[in-house]
């Protein structure tokens, strides 16, 4: 049976490409806590290098001093070997893996020296919670490459369950050709997707589920990760009011439970003022804990610069953690009855937002001042704005039709409707089941070319 170290991840392919590039730069893999960064790097290192110099600056604090005498690589090697003389430094076949780099800011400054020296490869990793990327940028600009990693997406979840590339390509072919899925294809994938919604994509939780073939212990693991995140907030939120960050973090499920799901500082606690919470939401976003979805000023291109930074929704970056944050009654309803329509559609919105982010999209929505026109998400293809409607039920699509039909929304040429519906196209918008949303970017790119 697969162990968490052997779960196939998309970063695996990225690392192979990075290694094959003769002009490769030191690599920083960044992402939220507990998403599998360290396991993936270790697996890659073991398979591709004769010698691996692995240093964890959080657990092995003595190594923080290896840069105290300067950043010349030979001096750094000398200091490392003083602490551990068993490390081997084989030119062109050694990987330096600096883990938890947020605990040693000087590590970032050393990347320029390692690149200039050229004898050794370097991969750094660390929690977004603790890394000051402004500081890292200033210390290593032009001498590093960044890769942002997330918890497992739905495709990686399917890999963990044993599905092969050919089976996923078959789903995409039907999506691209607007061919309805067979009854068995639809129902089996819907069941997989429901499992993924309940579990989320944290590797340890997925691994437990795949091994045990049931949900036993997974809720406890989700709640522990939520508590770990709270502990990390108190540890890493420097210069900000940690209690206020915690207040924002804990209130997210309550906002998602409301009809408009809008995040409002004034509703966090009695008498809360915006100026008192400056930076708190940004910190949670930067830490990779939440995804922000901003309200557009108007449903038109461009997306960036055409939104109100003070009007937004906050979604959990991993839907399993949203599920884990709900009360016991909701947990029982979700696991026993698979009733995802509760919570005002927030679970479906959260997971579609997560799936879009994991494809590289920023999140935008629209709601007119009078509320007569609203759309859950917007993406774009090469020449048009594409509204994406997420339907928790089989209701009407008034806003989607208006955006496509009315001449004043000239950037909108067609739309996407996601729901518990099979693949289809009515001449105005494409209908896809939720579980195919992970293929949306590929579809939009290739559909635009035909």
N, C-alpha and C positions, 0 to 999 in steps of 0.2 A: 504493500500500500504506500501511496505517496506520503512523504513527510513534508513539513512546511518548507524545508530547504530545497525540495525538488519541485515545488510548484512552478510551472512555466509562467514567465512574466514577459511583458513586451520590452522591458528594459534589457532583457537577455540579448535580443537582436540588436538593440541600439549599441550595447557594449561591444559586440562583435564587429559592428561597422566602425566604431571608434578605434578599436585595436588595429583594424586593417588600413587605417589612414596614416600614412607615414608622417604627415604634418600634424598629428594629434596634439592637442593641448591638454594640460592637467584638467581633469574633469571633476566638477562638483555636482553630485546627485542630491537634490534637495527635495524635501517633501515633509508631510506631517509625521507625527510619531507613529510607530508600530505598523507601517504600511509595507514593510519587507525590504527596505533599502539595504540593510546590512547583509541579510541572507543572500540577496541577489548578487551583491558585489563579491562576497566570499566564494560563492559558487563559480562565478566567472574567473576569479583570481586563481582558484585551485585548478581550473581546467586549462589555463592559458599561460602560466608563469612557473618557472622552476623555483623561484623564491618570492615569498610574499612577506612584506614587512607591515604587519597590522598593528596599529597603535590606536587605542581608544582613549582620547584625552579626558573623558569624564571618569572612566574607571581606573586609568593608569596616570594619575596626576603628575607623577615624577617626570613624564615625558614632556610636560609643558615647558620645561627648561631647555629643551634641545636647541631652541633658536636664540638663547640668551647671548651667545657669543657671535651672533651674526647669521646670515642666511646663505653663505657659501655652502654648497652641497657637501663638500668634503668635511667641513667643520660640523655640519648637521649629522653626517654619517658617524663621525668620531664620537659625538655625544650620545647618539643612539646606541652605538656598540659598547660604550661605557656602562650603560644601564643594562643592556642585554647583549653580551658578546656572542650569543649563538645566532643572531641574525646574519644572513648572508646577503651581500650586495653584489649581484651578478649583473654587470652592464648588459643592457638590452634584453634582459630576461628577469627583471625584478619589478614587482608592483609595490609601491608604497600606498597602503590603504590607511588614510587618516580618518578615523571614525569620530563622531561627536565633535566635529571641528568647532562648534560654537563655544566649546569650553577652552579653546586656545586660538584667539584671534590672530596670533603671529603665524599660525599655519597658513593663512591666506597669503600673507606677505611672502612666504617661502616659494609660492608657486612660480613666480617669475624666475627665480634662481634655478628651480628644477627644470623648467622649460628651456632656459638658456643653456644649461649644462647638457641636457639631452640624453643622458645615459639611462635614465629610469622613468618609468611611467608612474603617474600619480592619480589616484582617485580619492576624493574627499566626500564625506557624507555627514549629514547632521540634521537635527530637527529644525524646521523652520521657526519653531518657537524661540530658539536660542540664537539663531544666526542673525547678525546685523549685516544684511547684504549691502547696505550703503558703505559700510566699512570695508567689506570684502571687495566691492567694486573699485574703491579708491586704491586699494592695496594691490590689486592683481588685474587691472583692466588690460585687455589684450593678451593676457597670458592664461586664460582659463576658458573652459566651455561649461555651460550649465545644462542640466537635464532635470526637468521637474517630474517627479514621480508621484503617483496617486495610489490609493488602495485599489484592489483588483477591479477591473471593469467587467462587464457582463461576458465579454468574449473570454477573458482570462478565467472567469468562473466556469464557463462551459469547458474550457481546456482542462480545468481541475477535475471536472466530472467525467473526462475521458473523450469528449468530442474532438474530432479532427478538423483540420483546415478545410478539407473537402466538404464536410457537412455544413460548415459555416458559409463557405462559398456558394453552396447550393441554395441556402436561404437568401443570400445576396442576389443571386441570379434571378430568383423569383421576384425579389423586390425591384430590381432594375427593369425587368421585363413586365412588371405589373401583372404577375400571374398569381392568383390566390394560392395560399398554402393549402396542402391537404388537411383533412380533419385531424389526422394523427400528428402531422408536423405542428399545426397550430396548438393543439392541446398539450403536447409534450413540452414545447418551448414556453408556453404560458406557465406551466407548472414549474419549469426551471426558473423562470423569471420571478415567480412568486417566492420561491426559495431564496433567490438572490435579494429580493426586496427585504425579506425578514432578516437575513443574515448580514447584508452589506458585503463589503469587499476586504475587510481586514484579514490578512492571510491566515493568522492563527485560528480565526473563527471558521473560515472556509475549510481549512485543513481538518479541523475537528468534525465538521459536518460531513465531509467526504469520507473520512475514516469511519465514523460511527453510523453514518447513513440515517441520522436523526438530529433533532435540534437540542438534544440533551446537553446542558451546560453552556449553550451559546448565549443565552440571555445574561447569565452571570458574567460571561466574558465581556459582553457589550457594556454592561454596567461598570465593570472594572476599568475598561478603557476610558469611559466617561469620567470616572473618578481620577484616573491617571492624568487626564487632560487638565482637570481642575488643579491637581497638585503641580503640574507643570506651569500653569498660569501663575501660581503663587511663587514659583521658583524663577521664572524667566522674564516676567513682565516688568522690566526695569523702567523707572521713571514715570510709571503710570499707576493709577489707583487700582490695585489688584482686586479689591472688593467690587469695584464698578465693572471690571471686565467679567468677573464671575457672575455678576447680576445680569449682564447682557447675555452671556453664554447660557445661563439657566432659563432665561425668559424666551429663547428662540422657539421652543415648542408651543408656547402659549400664543405667540404672534402667528405662527403657522396655522393654529387652530381657528383663527378668525377668518371671516369671509374674504377680506381684501389682502390678508397676510402681510400687510405693510408693517415694517419695523418703525416704531416710534419711541424715541427716548423718553418722552413725557409719560409713557405708559409703563415704564420699567418699575418705577416706584413713585410714591406720592411726592410731589414737589421736585421731581427730577428735571434738571435743566441741561440743555444741549452742551453748554460750555463746560459743564462738569464732566462730560463724557467724551471730550475731544480725544481722539486717538484710540479709544477702546475698541470700537468696531474694526478699525483699520488693523489693529493688532491681531484680532481673531482671524481676519482675512489673510494677513501676512503669514500667520502661523499655520495656515492650511486647514483650520478647523471648520470654517464656514465658507460658503460661496455667496457672494453678493450679486443680486440681480437688480439692475438700475432701471428706473422708469424713463423712457425716452420722452423728449420734449414733443416730438411728432413722429409718426410712423413713416420715416423717410431715411434715405441714406445721406451721409455716412452714419454708421452706428457709433463710432467713437467720437466724442465731442458733442453728440446730439442726445444728451441725457442729463437728468437732474441728480447730482451727487448726493443730495439730501433726501431723495425719495427712492427707497429701495426695500427689497425683501432680503431676508437672510435664510439660507438653506444650509443644512448640515452637509459637509463635504462627503460624508458617507451615510447613506440612508439607513444602514443598519444601526448607526448610532442614534438617529432620530427615533427609530423603532425602540431601541433600548431605553430611551428617555421617557417613554410613555408609561402611564400607570398600569398596574397589574391587570385591570379589567380589559384595557385596550390590548394588552399582550395576549390574553386568552382569546379575545375575539379574532385577532389577526392570525394566531397560530391554529386555532381550532376551526374557525369559520372562514378563514381567508378573506375577511371583510375589509378590503383595502379602501373602500369608498367612504369609510368613516374619516373623521378628522378633516372634513371639508376639502377633500382632494389634495391635501398637503403632501401625502406620501407619494402620490403620482407626480406631482409637480417637483418635489424634492429629487426624486430619482431621475426624472428627465433632465432637470438642471444639472445634476451630477454627471449624467451620461454625456451631455453637451460639453461640459468643462473638460472631461477626460478625452474629448476629441479635439480640444484646443480652442473651443469657443469661449468668449466672454458672454455674460448673461444680461439680456435686456428684455423688458416687458413694456407694455403700454396700457395706460388707463386714462381716458379722457376725464377732464375736470368734473363733468356731470355723471361719469360712470356709464355713459351710453355705449362706449366702445372700449373694449379691453381685450388684450391678447397676452397669453402666458409667456411666450418667448419669441424672439426674433433672431434669425441667422441670416446669412446671405450667400448667394452664389456669385459668380464673377460679375454679373450685371444687374442683379435685382435683390430686393429685400424680401425675405421669405418668412411670413408669420407661421408660428408653430403653436397649434392649439392642443392642449392636453385635456382630454375628456375623461373625468372619473366615472361618468355615466353616459348614456346614449342620448344626451340632450341636443338641442339645436345648435347650429353654428352661425348665428346671426353676425357676430363680429368678424368672423373669418370671411363670410360672404361679402360683407360690406367693404372690407379692406381690398378684396380682389375686384369687386364690381365697380366701385366708385372711382371716377376719373381723377379725383384730387389726390388719391394715393397712387401716383403714377409709378413709384418705384416697386410696387407690389404687382407681380404678374401671375403668381400662383401661390398656393399655401400647402401646409402639411397639417394633417389631423392625426393625432396619436390616441389610440384607445384600445379597448378589447375588441377590435374589429380586424377583419382580414384585409389583405392588400387590395387596393382599388384606386381608381381615378375617375372623377366625374366631369372632367374637362376644366375644372377650376382648382381643385385641390386633391392631393394624394392622401389616401388613408393608409396608415400602417399600424400594425399592432405595437404596443409599447415596447415589446422585447426586441424589435428591430431598430430602435432608436440609436443603438451603438454603431449602426452602419450608415447613419444619416449623412455624415460629411462625405463619405465615399460616394453615396448616391447622388448628392447635389453636385459634386465635382464631375462625375461621369455623365449624369443626366444632362448637364449643361452643354456637353460637347456634342450631343447627338442632334 
